[in-house]
Amino acid sequence: MTPAPTHHPAPAGGTGTYRDNWGIPHLWAESADELAFLQGRNAAMDRSWQIELERWRSEGRVAEMLGPDAVAWDRFARQARLNDTARRCFDKLPRHTQRWCGQYVAGINQALTDGLRGGPEFAETGCAPEPWLPWTPLGVFLVHHILFSTFPNKMFRAHVARTLGEEAVDLFSIEAPVWSGSNAWAAHGSTTASGLPLIAGDPHRLMELPGVYQQLRLACPEFDVVGFAFPGVPGLPHFAHAGHAAWAVTNAMADYQDLFVEELRRITDSNGERIEAHGAQGWEPVVVSTETISVRGGEAETVEIVETARGPVISDTPDGGALSLRFPSRVEGRLGFEALLPLLRSRSVADVEAAFDAWVEPVNSVVAADSSGAVRHFVAGLVPQRNPANRRLPAPAFSPRHAWEGDYAVLPRTEIERFAVSANDRAAGGGDAVAMEFAPPYRAIRIRQLLESTPPGALSGDDMQAIHTDTLLGPWPSFRKVLGTVDPSDLSHEAKQLRTQLMAWDGRMDAASHPAALFAAWRGALVQRLGRHAALAPLNAPSGYSPLFGPWLSVVSRIGFALETLLARGSELGIAVSVEAVAALEDTALEEALLDGASWGDRHTLLAVQLLPESLADAVPTAALSGDTGCVLSTESLPGVEDRSFRGPVARYVWDLGRRENSRWIVPFGATGSPGHNHFADQLSLWSDGRMVPVVTDWASLAKDPL
């Protein structure tokens, strides 16, 4: 049932796009459908290159536009059937949701018709945007999330089992912080100065430029919502304040994707050639087609698309087999877009929760609050019920014990009386019923400590904002314990001084800190030494998987992720941890830059992942950063590989349920995606300093776009 209109006051200028001083778009229209049209048109104008690149990714056509480097992605996108899945999911949407999404696409296409989709990126590459198809936004959403879950981790575990033995898998799996750093927390009104709830958080992703999230306001007589949009996708799915209700998500770390080891055979008979797969009932037919990847400046490539009863085949295996991928949106023909419009209409936590009942993937840990004072924490999405062994390693396709049972897990829901904290941790994500591994609890514990350190009834937006920038390194006590086992008499004079400085360090990864730089250098040296250790050397054998998955299969990166576990249990592999710690101290003591007093910020700078053509690389900004993996301020580095940060908080926000105009937000770069524009990266200095800009709600203080 459609809720009664809220009758938000309209801006004096009527339908159109309005801007605040930071260029953030505030959109007003007379209906939800007209607003979707306006949102699509705005995305096409403000983020034209970005959304077109994501569209090419969803269709597996990046190499056609940009050349051979993109072939590996295009092959995966086609083999995983991303575009076909997007079309299936669109076809199953309710008619009114199809119409709403269609209006978003119509807005994008109108901008193209009106000649408003140019830009230096297209000029530099000689490419041009094209009309979008009705299901393209669903494909864009899939691109952002298909690698967001667990299946690449299963490839690495299979590689560990194959090279080191199955008993070694746990050394790389137990609460390993594999690219997790998102935070979201909520404070009940009984703990706040206003008497009404506060929500805050910071999603953690690749620091893409232009940014993956767009600050946006969507308003019509029915609703008025501020939040973060995915350019190319309608609505505000993840973080938003709708006036009476607000919500935020983190990745629940759920395991909802399975890999199956397929045995395939080719049959040639009077009916021609076909492929069969060995399933639970014996040999069975598979769906086969071929597609051609056009490659700019290179030879076209033919890709064989194979889909078994489990799912599409996405990679070969080292022994000549194949891996198929099974994921809920492909199985169910639903992606969760049914939730997007109801979320915008939400006026209570019950409305938010009801909207998320339609969510599919990625599985999210959600905190929500409303102006009645209610606060709720729940997990949303589909987690298939099946053999728990499927979470650990690729499962045999022929085994009925590993097949999906057709049911999905009942996910936790909790009424909150004080604080809700979600940081990709086991407690927030639903535990063993949902997944095998989560992020370590350090961030969640620290956020709760900071919330509880404020006197009862005194929490403010400023307090919530300050939590974002806490730099205490959660695992530091574990590393300090290792240093404590080192006998100083075993060290050179320089290494002994280094150890003394580290033992006196407060564990804060501040940009200006010299000891933080010393620690990072020692940690990196330790990772490098373990990477060369004979016990782990077999991991360097070729994995046999697609090169697309190289980041998940990087041995040194994985050692860095699992370093704390390896230090605690390395003896199981014959690693003498104290010996390696001493050698790493000696290695670090030889770094001349450290002897000159280099700070962590000298080493730990922003490394933006540019979505721009190489010729526009000069437009990519950088900054010295505080924080690191294991801090609430999770500006992630790769110990032993890269001290610069290419993953981190791609947005920050504080939602105030007492007065929405007291809310605030920030992104790492700016509101527009066009290099050279004054709002391309004008928020960077504020973001790197931990500051935010206010959420503007007064239409009279905004300027209307002439277009």
C-alpha positions in Angstrom: 0.0 0.0 0.0 1.4 3.4 -0.9 1.8 5.6 2.2 0.0 8.9 2.5 2.0 11.9 1.1 4.2 13.6 3.6 3.8 17.0 1.9 7.3 18.3 2.3 7.5 22.0 1.4 8.6 22.5 -2.2 11.4 24.9 -3.1 10.3 28.2 -4.5 12.0 27.4 -7.8 10.0 24.2 -8.3 11.2 21.0 -10.0 15.0 20.9 -10.7 18.5 20.4 -9.3 19.7 22.7 -6.5 23.3 22.9 -5.1 24.8 23.8 -1.8 28.2 25.5 -1.4 29.9 22.1 -2.0 28.1 21.4 -5.3 26.1 18.6 -3.7 22.9 18.1 -5.7 19.5 18.5 -4.0 16.8 17.3 -6.3 13.1 18.2 -6.2 10.3 16.8 -8.3 6.5 16.5 -8.1 6.5 12.7 -7.9 8.7 9.7 -7.1 8.9 8.8 -10.8 9.8 12.3 -11.9 12.4 12.4 -9.2 14.0 9.2 -10.5 14.2 10.8 -13.9 15.9 13.8 -12.4 18.3 11.6 -10.4 19.3 9.7 -13.6 19.8 13.0 -15.5 21.9 14.3 -12.6 24.1 11.2 -12.5 24.6 11.4 -16.3 25.8 15.0 -16.0 27.8 14.9 -12.7 29.3 11.5 -13.2 29.1 10.8 -16.9 32.4 9.0 -17.4 32.1 7.1 -14.2 28.6 5.6 -14.9 29.5 4.8 -18.5 32.6 2.9 -17.4 30.5 0.9 -14.9 28.0 0.2 -17.7 30.9 -1.2 -19.9 32.0 -3.3 -17.0 28.5 -4.8 -16.5 28.4 -5.7 -20.2 31.9 -6.9 -20.4 32.9 -4.3 -22.9 35.7 -2.3 -21.3 38.4 -3.7 -23.6 36.4 -2.6 -26.6 36.7 0.9 -25.3 40.0 1.0 -23.4 42.2 -1.8 -24.7 43.8 -5.2 -23.8 44.3 -4.5 -20.0 40.6 -5.0 -19.5 40.2 -8.4 -21.2 40.5 -10.4 -17.9 37.5 -8.4 -16.4 35.5 -8.6 -19.6 36.0 -12.4 -19.8 34.8 -12.7 -16.1 31.8 -10.4 -16.6 30.6 -12.4 -19.5 31.4 -15.8 -18.0 29.6 -14.8 -14.7 26.7 -13.6 -16.8 26.4 -10.3 -15.1 24.4 -8.6 -17.8 22.1 -11.5 -18.2 21.5 -11.7 -14.5 20.8 -8.0 -14.4 18.2 -8.4 -17.2 16.6 -11.4 -15.4 16.3 -9.5 -12.2 14.8 -6.5 -13.9 12.2 -8.7 -15.7 11.1 -10.0 -12.3 10.7 -6.6 -10.6 7.2 -5.5 -9.8 5.7 -3.3 -12.5 5.9 -0.1 -10.4 9.5 -0.7 -9.6 10.3 -1.3 -13.2 8.6 2.0 -14.1 10.6 3.8 -11.4 13.9 2.3 -12.6 12.9 3.0 -16.1 12.5 6.7 -15.3 16.0 6.8 -13.9 17.3 5.3 -17.2 15.2 7.8 -19.1 16.8 10.6 -17.3 20.3 9.3 -18.2 19.2 9.0 -21.8 17.7 12.4 -21.9 21.0 13.9 -20.8 22.6 12.1 -23.8 20.0 13.4 -26.2 20.4 16.9 -24.8 24.2 16.8 -25.4 25.0 16.9 -21.7 27.2 13.8 -21.4 30.5 15.0 -22.8 33.7 15.4 -20.8 37.5 15.3 -21.1 37.6 11.6 -20.4 35.6 10.8 -23.5 37.6 13.2 -25.6 40.9 11.7 -24.4 39.9 8.1 -25.1 37.9 8.7 -28.2 34.9 6.9 -26.7 31.3 8.1 -26.4 28.4 7.3 -24.1 25.5 5.3 -25.4 21.8 5.0 -24.5 21.2 2.9 -21.5 19.0 -0.2 -21.3 16.3 -0.6 -18.7 18.3 -3.1 -16.7 21.7 -1.3 -16.9 21.4 0.1 -13.3 21.1 -3.5 -12.0 24.2 -4.4 -13.9 26.1 -1.5 -12.4 25.0 -2.6 -8.9 26.2 -6.2 -9.6 29.6 -4.9 -10.8 30.1 -3.1 -7.5 29.2 -6.2 -5.4 30.0 -9.4 -7.3 33.5 -9.5 -5.8 32.3 -8.1 -2.5 31.7 -11.4 -0.8 33.7 -14.6 -0.2 34.3 -16.7 -3.3 37.8 -15.3 -4.1 38.8 -16.2 -0.5 37.8 -19.8 -1.2 40.2 -19.8 -4.2 43.0 -18.8 -1.9 42.1 -21.3 0.7 42.1 -24.0 -2.0 45.5 -22.9 -3.0 46.7 -23.1 0.6 45.2 -26.6 1.0 46.9 -27.7 -2.3 50.3 -26.3 -1.4 50.6 -26.5 2.4 47.9 -29.0 3.3 44.4 -28.5 4.6 45.6 -28.1 8.2 47.2 -24.8 7.2 44.0 -23.2 5.9 43.0 -22.0 9.3 46.2 -20.0 9.7 45.0 -17.7 6.9 41.3 -17.8 7.8 40.6 -17.1 11.5 39.2 -13.6 11.8 41.5 -12.4 9.1 40.9 -8.7 8.1 40.6 -9.4 4.4 39.6 -6.0 3.0 37.2 -5.1 5.8 37.1 -1.8 7.5 33.5 -0.5 7.4 31.9 0.9 10.6 28.4 1.9 11.6 27.0 2.6 15.0 23.9 4.0 16.6 23.2 5.6 20.0 19.8 5.3 21.6 18.2 8.6 22.7 18.8 7.7 26.4 22.5 8.2 25.8 22.4 11.4 23.7 22.1 15.1 24.6 19.1 15.6 22.4 17.2 12.6 23.8 16.9 11.2 20.3 19.1 8.7 18.4 22.3 9.4 16.5 23.7 7.1 13.7 27.2 7.4 12.3 29.5 5.4 10.1 32.0 5.1 7.3 31.8 2.5 4.5 35.2 1.1 3.5 35.9 0.4 -0.2 38.5 1.1 -2.9 39.3 4.8 -2.9 38.1 5.2 -6.5 38.2 8.6 -8.2 35.5 9.7 -8.9 34.2 8.4 -5.6 31.9 5.3 -5.5 29.4 7.3 -3.4 27.6 10.5 -4.3 26.1 12.8 -1.7 22.5 13.5 -2.8 19.1 14.7 -1.6 16.0 13.3 -3.2 12.8 15.1 -2.4 9.2 15.2 -3.6 5.8 15.7 -1.9 6.0 12.0 -0.7 9.5 12.0 0.9 12.6 14.0 1.5 15.8 12.0 1.9 19.5 12.8 2.1 22.1 10.1 1.7 24.7 8.5 -0.5 23.9 7.1 -4.0 25.8 4.8 -6.2 26.1 6.8 -9.5 24.2 4.7 -12.0 21.8 3.2 -9.5 18.5 4.9 -8.4 17.7 5.7 -4.8 19.8 5.8 -1.7 20.2 2.1 -0.7 22.9 2.1 2.0 23.1 5.3 4.1 20.4 7.8 4.3 18.3 10.1 6.6 14.6 10.3 5.6 13.6 12.9 8.2 11.8 10.5 10.6 14.0 7.5 10.0 17.6 6.9 9.2 19.7 3.8 8.3 23.3 2.7 7.7 24.9 -0.6 6.7 28.1 -2.5 6.8 29.1 -5.7 5.0 27.9 -8.5 7.3 30.7 -10.7 5.9 28.1 -13.3 5.2 29.0 -16.3 3.1 26.3 -16.5 0.4 28.4 -17.4 -2.7 29.6 -20.9 -3.4 32.2 -22.3 -5.8 31.8 -25.8 -7.2 34.5 -27.9 -8.7 33.1 -29.0 -12.0 34.1 -32.0 -14.1 33.2 -31.2 -17.7 33.4 -33.4 -20.8 32.8 -32.7 -24.5 30.7 -35.1 -26.4 30.5 -35.3 -30.2 27.8 -37.4 -31.9 25.3 -37.1 -34.7 23.7 -34.2 -32.9 26.9 -32.2 -33.0 29.2 -31.2 -30.1 28.0 -30.5 -26.6 29.4 -30.2 -23.1 28.2 -32.2 -20.1 28.9 -31.7 -16.4 29.1 -34.4 -13.7 26.3 -33.5 -11.2 24.7 -35.3 -8.3 22.6 -37.4 -10.6 25.4 -38.2 -13.1 26.3 -36.5 -16.3 24.0 -33.6 -17.2 23.7 -31.1 -20.1 25.0 -27.5 -19.6 24.1 -24.3 -21.4 26.9 -23.2 -23.8 27.3 -20.1 -26.0 30.2 -18.1 -27.3 30.8 -14.4 -27.3 33.4 -12.1 -28.8 35.3 -9.5 -26.8 36.3 -6.7 -29.1 39.7 -5.3 -28.0 40.7 -1.8 -28.9 44.2 -1.9 -30.4 44.3 -5.7 -30.1 42.9 -9.0 -31.5 39.3 -9.9 -30.6 38.9 -12.8 -28.2 36.3 -15.5 -28.3 34.9 -16.5 -24.9 33.0 -19.7 -24.3 30.2 -19.2 -21.8 29.3 -22.3 -19.9 26.6 -22.6 -17.2 26.0 -25.8 -15.2 23.1 -26.5 -12.9 25.1 -25.0 -10.1 26.0 -21.7 -11.9 28.2 -20.1 -14.6 31.8 -21.3 -14.9 34.1 -18.5 -14.1 37.6 -20.0 -14.0 39.7 -23.0 -14.8 41.4 -25.0 -12.0 45.0 -26.1 -11.8 44.1 -29.8 -12.5 42.2 -29.0 -15.7 38.8 -28.7 -14.1 36.5 -25.7 -13.8 34.9 -23.6 -11.1 31.3 -22.6 -11.3 29.8 -19.8 -9.1 26.4 -20.0 -7.4 25.0 -16.8 -6.0 21.5 -15.8 -4.8 20.7 -13.1 -7.4 21.4 -15.5 -10.2 19.5 -18.3 -8.6 16.4 -16.2 -7.5 16.4 -13.7 -10.3 16.2 -10.9 -7.7 18.8 -8.4 -6.7 17.0 -6.5 -4.0 15.9 -3.4 -6.1 12.4 -4.0 -4.7 13.7 -2.4 -1.5 14.9 0.9 -2.9 11.7 2.9 -3.3 10.2 1.6 0.0 13.4 2.7 1.8 12.9 6.3 0.5 9.3 6.2 1.9 10.4 4.9 5.3 9.2 6.9 8.4 10.1 4.4 11.1 12.6 1.6 11.9 9.7 -0.8 11.1 9.4 0.7 7.6 13.2 0.4 7.1 13.2 -3.2 8.3 10.2 -4.1 6.1 11.9 -2.6 3.1 15.1 -4.6 3.7 13.0 -7.8 3.8 13.3 -7.6 0.0 17.1 -7.3 0.1 19.2 -10.1 -1.6 22.9 -9.3 -1.9 25.3 -8.2 -0.6 24.2 -9.3 2.8 24.3 -6.3 5.1 24.4 -5.5 8.8 21.9 -2.7 9.2 21.4 -0.2 12.0 18.3 2.0 11.9 16.7 4.6 14.1 13.7 6.9 14.0 12.3 10.0 15.6 10.2 8.0 18.0 13.4 6.9 19.7 13.5 3.4 18.4 16.9 1.8 17.4 17.2 -1.6 15.7 20.1 -3.7 14.4 19.4 -6.5 11.9 21.0 -8.4 9.1 19.4 -8.3 5.6 19.8 -10.4 2.6 19.8 -14.1 1.5 22.2 -16.6 3.0 21.6 -20.1 1.6 21.3 -23.0 4.0 23.8 -25.7 2.9 26.7 -27.8 4.0 29.0 -25.6 6.2 32.0 -27.1 4.4 30.9 -25.0 1.3 32.1 -21.9 3.2 35.6 -23.2 3.5 36.6 -24.5 0.1 35.2 -25.1 -3.4 32.7 -27.9 -3.1 32.5 -31.0 -5.4 29.7 -30.5 -8.0 28.9 -34.2 -8.0 28.2 -34.4 -4.3 24.5 -34.1 -3.2 25.7 -33.3 0.3 27.0 -29.9 -1.0 23.9 -28.8 -2.9 21.8 -25.9 -1.9 18.8 -26.9 0.1 16.5 -24.2 -1.3 16.0 -22.4 2.0 17.7 -19.3 3.4 18.9 -18.7 7.0 16.8 -16.7 9.4 19.0 -13.7 10.1 19.3 -11.9 13.5 17.2 -8.8 14.5 17.8 -6.9 17.8 16.0 -4.0 19.5 18.7 -1.7 20.9 18.5 0.0 24.3 21.9 1.7 24.4 24.4 1.2 21.5 24.5 -0.8 18.3 28.0 -1.3 16.8 28.7 -3.0 13.5 32.3 -3.3 12.2 32.3 -6.4 10.0 32.7 -8.3 13.2 31.3 -11.7 14.2 28.9 -10.4 16.8 27.3 -7.9 14.4 27.2 -10.2 11.4 25.3 -13.1 12.8 28.1 -15.4 13.7 28.4 -19.0 12.6 24.9 -19.1 11.2 26.0 -16.6 8.6 29.7 -17.0 7.8 33.0 -18.7 8.7 35.2 -15.7 9.1 34.8 -12.0 10.1 36.9 -9.0 10.7 38.7 -9.0 14.1 36.7 -7.4 16.9 39.2 -4.5 17.4 37.2 -1.8 15.7 33.9 -2.8 17.2 35.4 -3.0 20.7 37.1 0.4 20.4 33.9 2.1 19.0 31.9 0.8 22.0 34.6 1.9 24.4 34.5 5.4 23.0 30.7 5.5 23.1 30.6 4.3 26.7 33.3 6.8 27.8 30.9 9.7 27.2 28.8 10.6 30.3 25.2 9.2 30.1 22.9 11.5 28.2 25.7 13.6 26.8 26.5 12.1 23.4 26.5 14.7 20.6 27.1 14.8 16.9 30.6 16.1 17.6 31.3 13.0 19.7 30.1 10.7 16.9 32.2 12.6 14.4 35.4 12.2 16.6 35.0 8.5 16.8 35.6 8.2 13.0 39.2 9.4 13.4 40.4 7.3 16.3 43.8 5.9 15.4 44.5 3.4 18.2 45.8 0.2 16.5 43.8 -2.7 17.8 46.3 -5.5 17.2 49.3 -3.5 18.6 49.3 -5.4 21.9 49.9 -8.7 20.0 52.8 -7.2 18.1 54.2 -5.6 21.3 54.0 -9.1 22.9 56.2 -10.5 20.1 58.7 -7.6 20.6 58.7 -8.4 24.3 60.0 -11.9 23.6 63.1 -10.5 21.8 66.3 -10.6 23.8 67.9 -7.1 23.4 71.3 -8.7 23.6 70.6 -10.4 20.3 70.3 -7.0 18.6 72.7 -4.6 17.1 72.9 -1.1 18.7 70.6 0.4 16.0 68.0 -2.4 16.2 68.1 -2.2 20.0 67.2 1.5 19.8 64.4 0.7 17.4 62.9 -1.9 19.7 63.1 0.6 22.6 61.2 3.2 20.7 58.6 0.7 19.7 58.1 -0.7 23.2 57.4 2.9 24.4 55.0 3.7 21.6 51.3 4.4 22.4 50.0 2.3 19.5 48.4 5.3 17.6 48.8 5.4 13.9 48.9 9.2 13.6 50.2 10.8 10.4 52.7 12.9 12.3 54.0 9.9 14.4 57.6 8.7 13.9 57.1 5.6 16.0 54.1 4.6 13.9 56.4 4.8 10.8 58.9 2.6 12.6 56.3 0.1 13.5 54.9 -0.1 9.9 58.4 -0.6 8.6 59.2 -3.4 11.1 55.8 -5.0 10.3 56.4 -4.8 6.6 59.9 -6.3 7.0 58.4 -9.1 9.1 55.8 -9.8 6.3 58.6 -9.9 3.7 60.7 -12.3 5.7 57.7 -14.6 6.3 57.0 -14.4 2.5 60.5 -15.8 1.9 60.3 -18.4 4.6 60.8 -22.0 3.4 57.6 -23.1 5.3 55.5 -20.8 3.1 57.5 -21.0 -0.1 55.1 -23.5 -1.7 52.4 -20.8 -1.8 54.4 -19.1 -4.5 53.5 -21.9 -7.0 51.0 -20.8 -9.7 47.4 -20.9 -8.5 46.0 -21.9 -11.9 43.1 -19.4 -11.6 42.2 -16.5 -13.7 44.7 -13.5 -13.3 41.7 -11.4 -12.5 41.8 -12.9 -9.0 45.5 -11.9 -8.5 44.8 -9.4 -5.6 43.1 -12.2 -3.6 45.8 -14.7 -4.4 48.8 -12.4 -3.6 50.9 -14.4 -1.1 52.6 -11.5 0.5 49.3 -9.6 0.9 47.7 -12.7 2.4 50.6 -13.1 4.9 50.1 -9.4 5.8 46.4 -10.0 6.4 47.0 -13.1 8.5 50.1 -11.8 10.2 48.7 -11.8 13.8 47.6 -15.4 13.4 50.9 -16.4 11.9 52.8 -14.8 14.7 50.7 -16.7 17.3 50.7 -20.1 15.5 53.6 -20.0 13.1 55.4 -22.7 15.0 52.8 -25.1 13.6 54.5 -24.6 10.3 58.0 -24.6 11.7 58.4 -20.8 11.8 60.5 -19.4 14.7 58.7 -16.2 15.2 61.2 -14.6 17.6 64.0 -15.2 15.1 62.0 -13.6 12.3 61.1 -10.7 14.6 64.8 -10.0 15.4 65.8 -10.2 11.7 63.0 -7.8 10.8 64.2 -5.3 13.4 67.7 -5.5 11.9 66.3 -5.0 8.4 64.3 -2.0 9.5 67.2 -0.4 11.4 69.0 -0.1 8.0 66.3 2.1 6.4 67.9 5.5 6.1 64.7 7.4 5.8 63.5 6.2 9.2 66.8 7.3 10.8 65.9 10.8 9.5 62.7 10.9 11.5 60.2 10.0 8.7 56.6 10.0 10.0 53.8 7.6 9.2 52.1 10.2 7.0 55.3 10.3 4.9 54.7 6.7 4.0 51.0 6.4 4.4 49.4 8.6 1.7 46.2 8.4 -0.2 46.6 6.3 -3.4 43.5 7.0 -5.3 42.3 4.2 -7.7 41.7 6.3 -10.7 38.8 5.6 -13.0 40.2 8.2 -15.3 42.2 7.8 -18.5 46.0 7.8 -17.9 46.3 11.1 -19.7 44.3 12.7 -16.9 46.5 11.2 -14.1 47.7 14.7 -13.1 44.2 15.4 -11.8 44.5 12.6 -9.1 45.1 14.2 -5.7 46.8 12.7 -2.7 47.2 13.5 1.1 49.1 12.2 4.1 46.8 9.9 6.2 46.4 8.8 9.8 45.0 5.4 10.6 45.6 1.9 9.3 44.1 -1.5 9.1 43.0 -2.4 12.6 42.1 1.2 13.6 38.6 2.6 13.6 40.1 5.0 11.1 40.7 2.1 8.7 42.8 3.6 6.0 44.1 0.3 4.9 47.7 -0.5 3.8 49.2 -3.7 2.7 52.1 -4.5 5.1 55.2 -5.6 3.2 53.7 -4.5 -0.1 52.3 -1.0 0.0 52.2 1.6 2.8 50.0 3.9 0.8 46.3 3.5 1.2 44.0 2.5 -1.7 41.1 1.3 0.5 39.5 3.3 3.2 36.4 5.3 4.3 34.8 6.3 1.0 32.3 8.4 3.0 31.5 9.5 6.5 28.3 10.6 8.0 26.5 11.5 11.2 22.7 11.3 11.1 20.9 13.2 13.9 17.3 12.0 14.5 16.6 15.0 16.7 17.4 17.7 14.1 18.3 16.5 10.6 20.0 19.9 9.9 22.5 19.0 12.5 23.6 16.0 10.4 26.9 16.0 8.5 28.7 14.1 5.8 31.9 14.0 3.8 33.5 12.1 0.8 37.2 11.8 0.0 37.0 13.9 -3.1 34.0 15.9 -4.3 30.5 16.1 -5.6 31.4 16.0 -9.3 33.4 13.4 -11.3 34.8 15.8 -13.9 38.6 16.6 -13.6 39.2 20.3 -13.4 35.8 21.2 -11.9 36.0 23.2 -8.7 34.0 20.4 -6.9 36.1 17.5 -8.2 38.2 17.1 -5.1 37.3 20.1 -2.8 36.3 17.9 0.2 39.7 16.1 0.3 41.4 18.3 2.8 38.4 18.2 5.2 38.1 14.4 4.8 41.8 13.8 5.5 41.6 16.0 8.6 38.5 14.2 9.9 36.1 17.1 9.3 32.7 17.0 7.7 30.4 19.5 5.9 26.8 20.2 7.2 23.8 18.6 5.6 21.8 21.5 4.2 18.0 21.2 4.5 16.8 24.8 3.8 15.9 25.1 0.1 16.2 28.9 0.3 20.0 28.6 0.9 20.6 26.5 -2.2 21.2 27.7 -5.8 19.2 26.2 -8.6 21.0 24.8 -11.7 20.1 26.6 -14.9 19.9 23.3 -16.9 
